[in-house]
Amino acid sequence: MSDRERIIQLLDEVPAYKLGYVLAYVQGLTADEDADDAYCEQLYQHYLNDPERGQTYTEDEVCKELGIAL
């Protein structure tokens, strides 16, 4: 029996409530890695070009911005 045939056979034994986990795992295995890499590169470039990158804020500044009283 091939691995593919064994997997299909085992799917018949997986309870319906667990099929979502199997689906998510298989989708992850078959995901387009080039598209994923491109997305990550886009996020990285956005980070590098962020004009506020490296700027720090004090706790008081953050609380004031968010309207939180300490």
FISE-233172 format. One line per 3 residues: number of its first residue (from 1); for each residue x, y, z of C-alpha. Coordinates in Angstrom, 1 decimal. Each point is the difference from the previous one (the first is absolute). Example, Ala and Ser with C-alpha at 12.3 -4.5 7.8 and 13.67 -1.06 7.14 Angstrom:
BEGIN
1	12.3/-4.5/7.8 | 1.4/3.4/-0.7
//
This chain:
BEGIN
1	0.0/0.0/0.0 | 1.4/3.4/-0.9 | 0.2/2.9/2.4
4	-2.7/1.8/-1.9 | -2.3/-3.0/0.3 | 0.7/-0.4/3.7
7	-0.7/3.7/0.7 | -3.4/-0.3/-1.8 | -0.8/-3.1/1.9
10	0.9/1.7/3.3 | -2.2/3.0/-0.9 | -3.0/-2.3/0.2
13	0.9/-0.6/3.7 | 0.4/3.6/1.0 | -2.9/1.4/1.9
16	-1.9/2.8/-1.8 | 0.8/2.5/2.8 | 3.8/-0.6/-0.7
19	-0.1/0.4/-3.8 | 0.6/3.8/0.4 | 3.3/-0.7/1.5
22	0.9/-2.4/-2.7 | -1.1/2.5/-2.7 | 2.1/2.8/1.6
25	3.1/-2.2/0.2 | -0.3/-1.2/-3.6 | -0.6/3.6/-1.3
28	3.1/1.0/1.8 | 2.0/-2.8/-1.7 | -1.3/1.0/-3.4
31	0.3/3.8/0.5 | 1.7/2.0/-2.7 | 3.4/0.8/1.7
34	0.9/2.6/-2.6 | -3.1/2.0/0.7 | 0.7/-0.3/3.7
37	3.6/1.2/-0.4 | -1.2/2.9/-2.1 | -2.5/1.0/2.7
40	2.6/-0.2/2.7 | 2.4/2.1/-2.2 | -2.7/2.6/-0.4
43	-0.5/0.2/3.7 | 3.7/0.3/0.6 | 0.4/2.8/-2.6
46	-2.9/1.8/1.5 | 1.7/-0.2/3.4 | 3.3/1.2/-1.4
49	-1.7/3.0/-1.6 | -2.1/0.9/3.0 | 0.8/3.6/1.0
52	-0.8/-0.7/3.6 | 2.3/-3.1/0.2 | 2.3/0.2/2.9
55	-2.0/2.7/1.8 | -0.5/-0.7/3.6 | -2.8/1.1/2.3
58	-0.2/0.3/3.8 | -2.6/-1.7/2.0 | -1.7/3.3/0.7
61	-0.1/0.9/-3.7 | -1.6/-3.3/-0.9 | -2.6/0.4/2.8
64	-0.8/3.5/-1.0 | -0.4/-1.0/-3.7 | -2.3/-2.9/1.0
67	-1.9/2.0/2.6 | 1.0/-2.2/2.9 | 0.5/1.6/3.4
70	2.6/-1.6/2.2
//
